[in-house]
Amino acid sequence: MKYKYTYRNTAGELWQLSMYYTYGSMVGMCNLIFTAAVIALTINKWNTVSSVWRFLLLLACCLFTVIQPLVVWRKAEKQAAVISRDTEMEFGDTGIRIRVGDENSAIPWTAVKKISKKPTMIVLFSDTTHGYVLTNRVLGKDREAFYNYVTSKSAV
């Protein structure tokens, strides 16, 4: 065993994960373009439109800057509330051993499909949609060494 971590992801960490993948995708790019266009429209038309249109323009400005992050936060809170047991992960030369409560599983390094390094977390994907989130809170000072280790072991 080279690295061993026991953790439980929080709502904030799950929210960050969702925001990274939303705004790091084509959907996020469209959100940013829409928001910039609506802000420009609001500034340009503010003095010439009625109160109802001002309200609608402000609402449109808040859609991806306030409303969407709040909706994602509520979803993350619900996901975090379902997590009732700690996850224990051990990383060794043969692969990854995962224990959640009484359930055990093992993933060989050849089964790791992707390793994603974000500013506040490292995500190890076991398939295209499922993965294990290890945040900076969990990794601590070992973050860079851990990342180098898992990238050297996986076939990714």
Buried (B, 14 or more C-beta within 10 A) or exposed (E): EEBEBEBEBBBBBBBBBBBBBBBEEEEBEEBEEBBEEBBEBBEEEEEEBEEEEBEBBEEBBBEBEEEBBEEBBEBBBEBBEEBEEEBBBBBBEEBBBBBBEEEEEEBEBEBBBEBBEBEBBBBBBBEEEEBBBBBBEBBEEEBEEBBEBBEEBBEB
